Amino acid sequence: LRAGLASIADAAQQIMVVTDTEGRVLWRQGNTAVLRRAQDICLEEGAAWAEAATGTNAIGTALAARVPIQVHSAEHFIRALHGWTCAAAPVRDPRDGRLIGIVDISGPASTFHP
């Protein structure tokens, strides 16, 4: 996952984020400038992105609904996130279907087509 998709995220001026089942960021990789901007909104390792912590956002909503979701610009609950668009999907264990985390692509709203 990291080797294959992170370079695509980088080229698209986005970042890839992986969280655990509680919405805590495990790692992120992608465009260097976007990684720096992500720090300004606490989208970094160890940060909590469940809806209870951050309101409506792709990671938290995908975690709560257990389905893929895209959250564009002002659809985010927190105003500081209105310049971002994020798409997230649950990752499931192929053996038993159990949720094991979330994979997310995030970047400036201008880099996405909602």
N, CA, C and O atoms as CSV, one atom per row, in Angstrom:
chain,resi,resn,atom,element,x,y,z
A,1,LEU,N,N,0.836,-1.189,0.000
A,1,LEU,CA,C,0.000,0.000,0.000
A,1,LEU,C,C,0.877,1.248,0.000
A,1,LEU,O,O,0.703,2.142,-0.828
A,2,ARG,N,N,1.802,1.296,0.919
A,2,ARG,CA,C,2.655,2.478,1.048
A,2,ARG,C,C,3.475,2.696,-0.216
A,2,ARG,O,O,3.536,3.812,-0.733
A,3,ALA,N,N,4.101,1.647,-0.711
A,3,ALA,CA,C,4.978,1.784,-1.879
A,3,ALA,C,C,4.193,2.114,-3.142
A,3,ALA,O,O,4.656,2.897,-3.970
A,4,GLY,N,N,3.030,1.536,-3.295
A,4,GLY,CA,C,2.279,1.704,-4.527
A,4,GLY,C,C,1.486,2.992,-4.627
A,4,GLY,O,O,1.502,3.643,-5.672
A,5,LEU,N,N,0.796,3.372,-3.567
A,5,LEU,CA,C,-0.124,4.499,-3.662
A,5,LEU,C,C,0.453,5.825,-3.201
A,5,LEU,O,O,-0.014,6.878,-3.636
A,6,ALA,N,N,1.453,5.802,-2.334
A,6,ALA,CA,C,1.998,7.057,-1.816
A,6,ALA,C,C,2.608,7.907,-2.924
A,6,ALA,O,O,2.501,9.133,-2.890
A,7,SER,N,N,3.242,7.277,-3.901
A,7,SER,CA,C,3.832,8.053,-4.996
A,7,SER,C,C,2.745,8.683,-5.867
A,7,SER,O,O,2.942,9.769,-6.412
A,8,ILE,N,N,1.613,8.017,-6.000
A,8,ILE,CA,C,0.489,8.578,-6.755
A,8,ILE,C,C,-0.086,9.779,-6.009
A,8,ILE,O,O,-0.397,10.802,-6.619
A,9,ALA,N,N,-0.226,9.655,-4.691
A,9,ALA,CA,C,-0.708,10.772,-3.877
A,9,ALA,C,C,0.242,11.958,-3.982
A,9,ALA,O,O,-0.197,13.104,-4.089
A,10,ASP,N,N,1.533,11.685,-3.952
A,10,ASP,CA,C,2.533,12.743,-4.066
A,10,ASP,C,C,2.370,13.491,-5.387
A,10,ASP,O,O,2.327,14.721,-5.398
A,11,ALA,N,N,2.280,12.770,-6.483
A,11,ALA,CA,C,2.154,13.391,-7.802
A,11,ALA,C,C,0.859,14.195,-7.934
A,11,ALA,O,O,0.816,15.174,-8.678
A,12,ALA,N,N,-0.184,13.796,-7.226
A,12,ALA,CA,C,-1.478,14.478,-7.284
A,12,ALA,C,C,-1.585,15.612,-6.268
A,12,ALA,O,O,-2.654,16.203,-6.117
A,13,GLN,N,N,-0.495,15.923,-5.572
A,13,GLN,CA,C,-0.458,16.950,-4.526
A,13,GLN,C,C,-1.433,16.631,-3.401
A,13,GLN,O,O,-2.186,17.487,-2.937
A,14,GLN,N,N,-1.394,15.377,-2.979
A,14,GLN,CA,C,-2.227,14.899,-1.888
A,14,GLN,C,C,-1.366,14.041,-0.964
A,14,GLN,O,O,-0.192,13.792,-1.240
A,15,ILE,N,N,-1.968,13.596,0.131
A,15,ILE,CA,C,-1.278,12.674,1.029
A,15,ILE,C,C,-2.169,11.465,1.290
A,15,ILE,O,O,-3.395,11.547,1.221
A,16,MET,N,N,-1.531,10.357,1.586
A,16,MET,CA,C,-2.233,9.150,1.988
A,16,MET,C,C,-2.076,9.013,3.500
A,16,MET,O,O,-0.989,9.215,4.043
A,17,VAL,N,N,-3.163,8.673,4.165
A,17,VAL,CA,C,-3.175,8.547,5.620
A,17,VAL,C,C,-3.775,7.191,5.972
A,17,VAL,O,O,-4.764,6.774,5.369
A,18,VAL,N,N,-3.186,6.504,6.940
A,18,VAL,CA,C,-3.737,5.250,7.448
A,18,VAL,C,C,-3.965,5.418,8.945
A,18,VAL,O,O,-3.093,5.897,9.670
A,19,THR,N,N,-5.158,5.012,9.400
A,19,THR,CA,C,-5.480,5.104,10.826
A,19,THR,C,C,-5.801,3.723,11.385
A,19,THR,O,O,-5.985,2.755,10.647
A,20,ASP,N,N,-5.862,3.665,12.702
A,20,ASP,CA,C,-6.304,2.438,13.360
A,20,ASP,C,C,-7.828,2.455,13.465
A,20,ASP,O,O,-8.482,3.322,12.886
A,21,THR,N,N,-8.386,1.512,14.193
A,21,THR,CA,C,-9.845,1.387,14.302
A,21,THR,C,C,-10.479,2.475,15.161
A,21,THR,O,O,-11.704,2.575,15.220
A,22,GLU,N,N,-9.671,3.283,15.820
A,22,GLU,CA,C,-10.192,4.391,16.619
A,22,GLU,C,C,-9.978,5.736,15.933
A,22,GLU,O,O,-10.277,6.781,16.510
A,23,GLY,N,N,-9.462,5.714,14.703
A,23,GLY,CA,C,-9.242,6.947,13.971
A,23,GLY,C,C,-7.948,7.662,14.304
A,23,GLY,O,O,-7.779,8.826,13.939
A,24,ARG,N,N,-7.036,6.998,14.985
A,24,ARG,CA,C,-5.722,7.593,15.283
A,24,ARG,C,C,-4.796,7.368,14.101
A,24,ARG,O,O,-4.695,6.255,13.586
A,25,VAL,N,N,-4.122,8.424,13.673
A,25,VAL,CA,C,-3.238,8.348,12.515
A,25,VAL,C,C,-2.020,7.493,12.851
A,25,VAL,O,O,-1.293,7.775,13.803
A,26,LEU,N,N,-1.806,6.439,12.050
A,26,LEU,CA,C,-0.642,5.567,12.216
A,26,LEU,C,C,0.519,6.049,11.367
A,26,LEU,O,O,1.658,6.093,11.831
A,27,TRP,N,N,0.234,6.408,10.134
A,27,TRP,CA,C,1.265,6.984,9.260
A,27,TRP,C,C,0.612,7.763,8.143
A,27,TRP,O,O,-0.572,7.601,7.846
A,28,ARG,N,N,1.422,8.617,7.529
A,28,ARG,CA,C,0.972,9.417,6.399
A,28,ARG,C,C,2.161,9.646,5.484
A,28,ARG,O,O,3.305,9.702,5.935
A,29,GLN,N,N,1.886,9.774,4.226
A,29,GLN,CA,C,2.959,9.937,3.251
A,29,GLN,C,C,2.376,10.585,2.007
A,29,GLN,O,O,1.193,10.420,1.709
A,30,GLY,N,N,3.206,11.319,1.283
A,30,GLY,CA,C,2.751,11.947,0.054
A,30,GLY,C,C,3.503,13.222,-0.224
A,30,GLY,O,O,4.687,13.337,0.092
A,31,ASN,N,N,2.821,14.180,-0.814
A,31,ASN,CA,C,3.414,15.440,-1.227
A,31,ASN,C,C,3.964,16.207,-0.023
A,31,ASN,O,O,3.256,16.417,0.962
A,32,THR,N,N,5.225,16.620,-0.107
A,32,THR,CA,C,5.901,17.267,1.020
A,32,THR,C,C,5.201,18.551,1.451
A,32,THR,O,O,5.025,18.780,2.648
A,33,ALA,N,N,4.805,19.382,0.513
A,33,ALA,CA,C,4.130,20.636,0.862
A,33,ALA,C,C,2.791,20.367,1.549
A,33,ALA,O,O,2.424,21.071,2.490
A,34,VAL,N,N,2.073,19.365,1.090
A,34,VAL,CA,C,0.780,19.026,1.696
A,34,VAL,C,C,0.997,18.416,3.079
A,34,VAL,O,O,0.198,18.658,3.984
A,35,LEU,N,N,2.049,17.638,3.261
A,35,LEU,CA,C,2.367,17.109,4.593
A,35,LEU,C,C,2.599,18.250,5.580
A,35,LEU,O,O,2.158,18.176,6.727
A,36,ARG,N,N,3.286,19.302,5.142
A,36,ARG,CA,C,3.509,20.460,6.022
A,36,ARG,C,C,2.183,21.141,6.359
A,36,ARG,O,O,1.946,21.500,7.512
A,37,ARG,N,N,1.323,21.317,5.363
A,37,ARG,CA,C,0.000,21.916,5.612
A,37,ARG,C,C,-0.835,21.040,6.538
A,37,ARG,O,O,-1.602,21.546,7.357
A,38,ALA,N,N,-0.686,19.732,6.406
A,38,ALA,CA,C,-1.443,18.800,7.246
A,38,ALA,C,C,-1.068,18.953,8.718
A,38,ALA,O,O,-1.915,18.781,9.595
A,39,GLN,N,N,0.186,19.274,8.989
A,39,GLN,CA,C,0.592,19.497,10.382
A,39,GLN,C,C,-0.176,20.667,10.987
A,39,GLN,O,O,-0.494,20.647,12.176
A,40,ASP,N,N,-0.476,21.677,10.190
A,40,ASP,CA,C,-1.204,22.848,10.688
A,40,ASP,C,C,-2.608,22.496,11.159
A,40,ASP,O,O,-3.174,23.209,11.988
A,41,ILE,N,N,-3.178,21.412,10.646
A,41,ILE,CA,C,-4.523,20.992,11.064
A,41,ILE,C,C,-4.466,19.717,11.915
A,41,ILE,O,O,-5.483,19.058,12.129
A,42,CYS,N,N,-3.276,19.384,12.390
A,42,CYS,CA,C,-3.056,18.202,13.246
A,42,CYS,C,C,-3.366,16.884,12.546
A,42,CYS,O,O,-3.748,15.911,13.197
A,43,LEU,N,N,-3.206,16.843,11.241
A,43,LEU,CA,C,-3.341,15.582,10.507
A,43,LEU,C,C,-1.952,14.961,10.460
A,43,LEU,O,O,-1.252,15.011,9.449
A,44,GLU,N,N,-1.581,14.371,11.600
A,44,GLU,CA,C,-0.237,13.828,11.772
A,44,GLU,C,C,-0.299,12.591,12.651
A,44,GLU,O,O,-1.321,12.307,13.275
A,45,GLU,N,N,0.805,11.857,12.693
A,45,GLU,CA,C,0.854,10.616,13.451
A,45,GLU,C,C,0.395,10.842,14.896
A,45,GLU,O,O,0.825,11.782,15.564
A,46,GLY,N,N,-0.490,9.953,15.358
A,46,GLY,CA,C,-0.983,10.002,16.727
A,46,GLY,C,C,-2.231,10.839,16.922
A,46,GLY,O,O,-2.882,10.730,17.961
A,47,ALA,N,N,-2.584,11.673,15.954
A,47,ALA,CA,C,-3.750,12.543,16.091
A,47,ALA,C,C,-5.047,11.743,15.970
A,47,ALA,O,O,-5.111,10.748,15.249
A,48,ALA,N,N,-6.079,12.195,16.689
A,48,ALA,CA,C,-7.382,11.530,16.702
A,48,ALA,C,C,-8.307,12.175,15.677
A,48,ALA,O,O,-8.555,13.380,15.731
A,49,TRP,N,N,-8.822,11.369,14.736
A,49,TRP,CA,C,-9.713,11.870,13.692
A,49,TRP,C,C,-11.083,11.194,13.700
A,49,TRP,O,O,-11.811,11.272,12.710
A,50,ALA,N,N,-11.444,10.534,14.797
A,50,ALA,CA,C,-12.802,9.999,14.926
A,50,ALA,C,C,-13.770,11.180,14.981
A,50,ALA,O,O,-13.378,12.277,15.381
A,51,GLU,N,N,-15.018,10.975,14.588
A,51,GLU,CA,C,-15.994,12.064,14.597
A,51,GLU,C,C,-16.155,12.684,15.970
A,51,GLU,O,O,-16.376,13.891,16.076
A,52,ALA,N,N,-16.050,11.891,17.023
A,52,ALA,CA,C,-16.195,12.423,18.379
A,52,ALA,C,C,-15.112,13.449,18.704
A,52,ALA,O,O,-15.329,14.344,19.521
A,53,ALA,N,N,-13.960,13.324,18.074
A,53,ALA,CA,C,-12.847,14.238,18.333
A,53,ALA,C,C,-12.816,15.409,17.362
A,53,ALA,O,O,-12.434,16.514,17.745
A,54,THR,N,N,-13.212,15.186,16.107
A,54,THR,CA,C,-12.969,16.167,15.053
A,54,THR,C,C,-14.224,16.535,14.262
A,54,THR,O,O,-14.139,17.329,13.325
A,55,GLY,N,N,-15.365,15.991,14.606
A,55,GLY,CA,C,-16.572,16.290,13.844
A,55,GLY,C,C,-16.545,15.620,12.481
A,55,GLY,O,O,-15.764,14.696,12.258
A,56,THR,N,N,-17.389,16.076,11.574
A,56,THR,CA,C,-17.476,15.468,10.247
A,56,THR,C,C,-16.162,15.632,9.501
A,56,THR,O,O,-15.678,16.745,9.294
A,57,ASN,N,N,-15.598,14.504,9.105
A,57,ASN,CA,C,-14.390,14.437,8.283
A,57,ASN,C,C,-14.384,13.054,7.653
A,57,ASN,O,O,-15.071,12.160,8.145
A,58,ALA,N,N,-13.637,12.854,6.591
A,58,ALA,CA,C,-13.707,11.578,5.869
A,58,ALA,C,C,-13.275,10.397,6.730
A,58,ALA,O,O,-13.927,9.352,6.715
A,59,ILE,N,N,-12.192,10.547,7.474
A,59,ILE,CA,C,-11.719,9.441,8.315
A,59,ILE,C,C,-12.780,9.074,9.344
A,59,ILE,O,O,-13.173,7.913,9.448
A,60,GLY,N,N,-13.242,10.060,10.101
A,60,GLY,CA,C,-14.205,9.801,11.164
A,60,GLY,C,C,-15.538,9.291,10.657
A,60,GLY,O,O,-16.140,8.408,11.269
A,61,THR,N,N,-16.005,9.836,9.545
A,61,THR,CA,C,-17.293,9.412,9.006
A,61,THR,C,C,-17.206,8.015,8.405
A,61,THR,O,O,-18.131,7.219,8.564
A,62,ALA,N,N,-16.111,7.705,7.716
A,62,ALA,CA,C,-15.925,6.341,7.197
A,62,ALA,C,C,-15.839,5.343,8.346
A,62,ALA,O,O,-16.331,4.219,8.244
A,63,LEU,N,N,-15.217,5.759,9.425
A,63,LEU,CA,C,-15.105,4.901,10.607
A,63,LEU,C,C,-16.483,4.666,11.234
A,63,LEU,O,O,-16.817,3.538,11.597
A,64,ALA,N,N,-17.270,5.714,11.359
A,64,ALA,CA,C,-18.593,5.599,11.980
A,64,ALA,C,C,-19.582,4.837,11.100
A,64,ALA,O,O,-20.344,4.008,11.597
A,65,ALA,N,N,-19.571,5.112,9.803
A,65,ALA,CA,C,-20.546,4.504,8.891
A,65,ALA,C,C,-20.086,3.174,8.314
A,65,ALA,O,O,-20.889,2.399,7.794
A,66,ARG,N,N,-18.767,2.913,8.412
A,66,ARG,CA,C,-18.171,1.674,7.885
A,66,ARG,C,C,-18.324,1.557,6.365
A,66,ARG,O,O,-18.414,0.453,5.827
A,67,VAL,N,N,-18.351,2.706,5.679
A,67,VAL,CA,C,-18.434,2.744,4.215
A,67,VAL,C,C,-17.478,3.816,3.694
A,67,VAL,O,O,-17.100,4.721,4.438
A,68,PRO,N,N,-17.084,3.722,2.419
A,68,PRO,CA,C,-16.251,4.777,1.831
A,68,PRO,C,C,-17.016,6.102,1.772
A,68,PRO,O,O,-18.234,6.123,1.592
A,69,ILE,N,N,-16.287,7.193,1.925
A,69,ILE,CA,C,-16.924,8.520,1.933
A,69,ILE,C,C,-15.944,9.569,1.444
A,69,ILE,O,O,-14.733,9.431,1.618
A,70,GLN,N,N,-16.466,10.607,0.839
A,70,GLN,CA,C,-15.657,11.783,0.502
A,70,GLN,C,C,-16.277,12.981,1.198
A,70,GLN,O,O,-17.493,13.165,1.162
A,71,VAL,N,N,-15.448,13.791,1.828
A,71,VAL,CA,C,-15.906,15.017,2.477
A,71,VAL,C,C,-15.169,16.168,1.804
A,71,VAL,O,O,-13.941,16.244,1.841
A,72,HIS,N,N,-15.934,17.057,1.193
A,72,HIS,CA,C,-15.365,18.141,0.387
A,72,HIS,C,C,-15.528,19.483,1.092
A,72,HIS,O,O,-16.635,19.864,1.473
A,73,SER,N,N,-14.448,20.175,1.258
A,73,SER,CA,C,-14.425,21.572,1.660
A,73,SER,C,C,-15.331,21.865,2.864
A,73,SER,O,O,-15.091,21.343,3.953
A,74,ALA,N,N,-16.357,22.683,2.683
A,74,ALA,CA,C,-17.208,23.125,3.791
A,74,ALA,C,C,-18.096,22.024,4.366
A,74,ALA,O,O,-18.830,22.270,5.323
A,75,GLU,N,N,-18.046,20.820,3.807
A,75,GLU,CA,C,-18.757,19.697,4.434
A,75,GLU,C,C,-18.075,19.291,5.736
A,75,GLU,O,O,-18.691,18.630,6.572
A,76,HIS,N,N,-16.805,19.679,5.921
A,76,HIS,CA,C,-16.114,19.409,7.186
A,76,HIS,C,C,-16.762,20.235,8.298
A,76,HIS,O,O,-17.174,21.374,8.077
A,77,PHE,N,N,-16.845,19.662,9.472
A,77,PHE,CA,C,-17.430,20.357,10.619
A,77,PHE,C,C,-16.559,21.527,11.057
A,77,PHE,O,O,-17.073,22.602,11.366
A,78,ILE,N,N,-15.256,21.325,11.084
A,78,ILE,CA,C,-14.324,22.345,11.572
A,78,ILE,C,C,-13.939,23.280,10.424
A,78,ILE,O,O,-13.498,22.831,9.366
A,79,ARG,N,N,-14.108,24.561,10.643
A,79,ARG,CA,C,-13.849,25.567,9.604
A,79,ARG,C,C,-12.423,25.501,9.069
A,79,ARG,O,O,-12.212,25.732,7.879
A,80,ALA,N,N,-11.452,25.196,9.900
A,80,ALA,CA,C,-10.051,25.122,9.460
A,80,ALA,C,C,-9.837,24.040,8.403
A,80,ALA,O,O,-8.820,24.051,7.708
A,81,LEU,N,N,-10.778,23.109,8.273
A,81,LEU,CA,C,-10.666,22.025,7.296
A,81,LEU,C,C,-11.372,22.341,5.981
A,81,LEU,O,O,-11.347,21.525,5.061
A,82,HIS,N,N,-11.995,23.498,5.878
A,82,HIS,CA,C,-12.770,23.830,4.682
A,82,HIS,C,C,-11.918,23.954,3.427
A,82,HIS,O,O,-12.456,23.890,2.321
A,83,GLY,N,N,-10.629,24.125,3.559
A,83,GLY,CA,C,-9.740,24.167,2.403
A,83,GLY,C,C,-9.279,22.798,1.937
A,83,GLY,O,O,-8.473,22.691,1.012
A,84,TRP,N,N,-9.789,21.750,2.574
A,84,TRP,CA,C,-9.365,20.373,2.298
A,84,TRP,C,C,-10.508,19.560,1.716
A,84,TRP,O,O,-11.681,19.843,1.958
A,85,THR,N,N,-10.148,18.551,0.949
A,85,THR,CA,C,-11.079,17.499,0.541
A,85,THR,C,C,-10.405,16.171,0.853
A,85,THR,O,O,-9.211,15.991,0.610
A,86,CYS,N,N,-11.185,15.248,1.392
A,86,CYS,CA,C,-10.636,13.971,1.840
A,86,CYS,C,C,-11.572,12.841,1.430
A,86,CYS,O,O,-12.794,12.991,1.466
A,87,ALA,N,N,-10.998,11.729,1.046
A,87,ALA,CA,C,-11.768,10.533,0.701
A,87,ALA,C,C,-11.197,9.378,1.507
A,87,ALA,O,O,-9.989,9.143,1.491
A,88,ALA,N,N,-12.057,8.661,2.209
A,88,ALA,CA,C,-11.593,7.591,3.094
A,88,ALA,C,C,-12.440,6.341,2.915
A,88,ALA,O,O,-13.605,6.405,2.520
A,89,ALA,N,N,-11.827,5.202,3.215
A,89,ALA,CA,C,-12.534,3.924,3.113
A,89,ALA,C,C,-12.065,2.993,4.222
A,89,ALA,O,O,-10.899,3.022,4.616
A,90,PRO,N,N,-12.974,2.172,4.722
A,90,PRO,CA,C,-12.588,1.181,5.726
A,90,PRO,C,C,-11.666,0.122,5.121
A,90,PRO,O,O,-11.779,-0.222,3.945
A,91,VAL,N,N,-10.766,-0.377,5.937
A,91,VAL,CA,C,-9.909,-1.506,5.566
A,91,VAL,C,C,-10.348,-2.668,6.444
A,91,VAL,O,O,-10.403,-2.549,7.668
A,92,ARG,N,N,-10.659,-3.787,5.809
A,92,ARG,CA,C,-11.169,-4.951,6.550
A,92,ARG,C,C,-10.217,-6.129,6.438
A,92,ARG,O,O,-9.528,-6.299,5.432
A,93,ASP,N,N,-10.191,-6.936,7.483
A,93,ASP,CA,C,-9.418,-8.170,7.476
A,93,ASP,C,C,-10.091,-9.119,6.486
A,93,ASP,O,O,-11.276,-9.415,6.635
A,94,PRO,N,N,-9.362,-9.603,5.478
A,94,PRO,CA,C,-9.993,-10.461,4.468
A,94,PRO,C,C,-10.466,-11.804,5.022
A,94,PRO,O,O,-11.303,-12.464,4.406
A,95,ARG,N,N,-9.947,-12.210,6.164
A,95,ARG,CA,C,-10.351,-13.506,6.727
A,95,ARG,C,C,-11.702,-13.459,7.401
A,95,ARG,O,O,-12.497,-14.389,7.266
A,96,ASP,N,N,-11.976,-12.371,8.136
A,96,ASP,CA,C,-13.220,-12.344,8.906
A,96,ASP,C,C,-14.044,-11.067,8.714
A,96,ASP,O,O,-15.099,-10.919,9.331
A,97,GLY,N,N,-13.579,-10.153,7.875
A,97,GLY,CA,C,-14.324,-8.932,7.608
A,97,GLY,C,C,-14.234,-7.876,8.691
A,97,GLY,O,O,-14.856,-6.819,8.590
A,98,ARG,N,N,-13.464,-8.160,9.722
A,98,ARG,CA,C,-13.327,-7.228,10.850
A,98,ARG,C,C,-12.622,-5.948,10.392
A,98,ARG,O,O,-11.651,-6.005,9.638
A,99,LEU,N,N,-13.116,-4.798,10.851
A,99,LEU,CA,C,-12.490,-3.520,10.542
A,99,LEU,C,C,-11.107,-3.466,11.185
A,99,LEU,O,O,-10.958,-3.753,12.372
A,100,ILE,N,N,-10.090,-3.095,10.393
A,100,ILE,CA,C,-8.738,-2.984,10.954
A,100,ILE,C,C,-8.173,-1.572,10.814
A,100,ILE,O,O,-7.078,-1.295,11.303
A,101,GLY,N,N,-8.903,-0.682,10.155
A,101,GLY,CA,C,-8.441,0.693,10.043
A,101,GLY,C,C,-9.122,1.419,8.905
A,101,GLY,O,O,-10.097,0.943,8.322
A,102,ILE,N,N,-8.578,2.588,8.607
A,102,ILE,CA,C,-9.092,3.444,7.537
A,102,ILE,C,C,-7.921,3.875,6.669
A,102,ILE,O,O,-6.844,4.179,7.182
A,103,VAL,N,N,-8.127,3.903,5.360
A,103,VAL,CA,C,-7.155,4.492,4.442
A,103,VAL,C,C,-7.811,5.743,3.854
A,103,VAL,O,O,-8.979,5.725,3.467
A,104,ASP,N,N,-7.040,6.819,3.795
A,104,ASP,CA,C,-7.573,8.122,3.413
A,104,ASP,C,C,-6.625,8.814,2.446
A,104,ASP,O,O,-5.405,8.692,2.564
A,105,ILE,N,N,-7.181,9.528,1.504
A,105,ILE,CA,C,-6.421,10.431,0.640
A,105,ILE,C,C,-6.943,11.830,0.938
A,105,ILE,O,O,-8.144,12.085,0.845
A,106,SER,N,N,-6.034,12.738,1.298
A,106,SER,CA,C,-6.416,14.103,1.656
A,106,SER,C,C,-5.542,15.099,0.922
A,106,SER,O,O,-4.385,14.822,0.606
A,107,GLY,N,N,-6.110,16.254,0.658
A,107,GLY,CA,C,-5.336,17.305,0.024
A,107,GLY,C,C,-6.139,18.576,-0.104
A,107,GLY,O,O,-7.305,18.629,0.286
A,108,PRO,N,N,-5.511,19.599,-0.652
A,108,PRO,CA,C,-6.229,20.852,-0.875
A,108,PRO,C,C,-7.477,20.603,-1.721
A,108,PRO,O,O,-7.452,19.806,-2.658
A,109,ALA,N,N,-8.556,21.287,-1.385
A,109,ALA,CA,C,-9.820,21.079,-2.097
A,109,ALA,C,C,-9.657,21.260,-3.600
A,109,ALA,O,O,-10.367,20.624,-4.380
A,110,SER,N,N,-8.740,22.111,-4.011
A,110,SER,CA,C,-8.546,22.368,-5.441
A,110,SER,C,C,-7.954,21.178,-6.193
A,110,SER,O,O,-7.973,21.165,-7.424
A,111,THR,N,N,-7.431,20.181,-5.482
A,111,THR,CA,C,-6.819,19.022,-6.141
A,111,THR,C,C,-7.799,17.871,-6.336
A,111,THR,O,O,-7.431,16.837,-6.893
A,112,PHE,N,N,-9.039,18.034,-5.887
A,112,PHE,CA,C,-10.060,16.990,-5.999
A,112,PHE,C,C,-11.184,17.448,-6.906
A,112,PHE,O,O,-11.404,18.644,-7.096
A,113,HIS,N,N,-11.881,16.490,-7.455
A,113,HIS,CA,C,-13.116,16.767,-8.179
A,113,HIS,C,C,-14.229,16.066,-7.416
A,113,HIS,O,O,-14.347,14.842,-7.483
A,114,PRO,N,N,-15.056,16.831,-6.683
A,114,PRO,CA,C,-16.104,16.196,-5.865
A,114,PRO,C,C,-17.114,15.550,-6.685
A,114,PRO,O,O,-18.062,14.971,-6.154
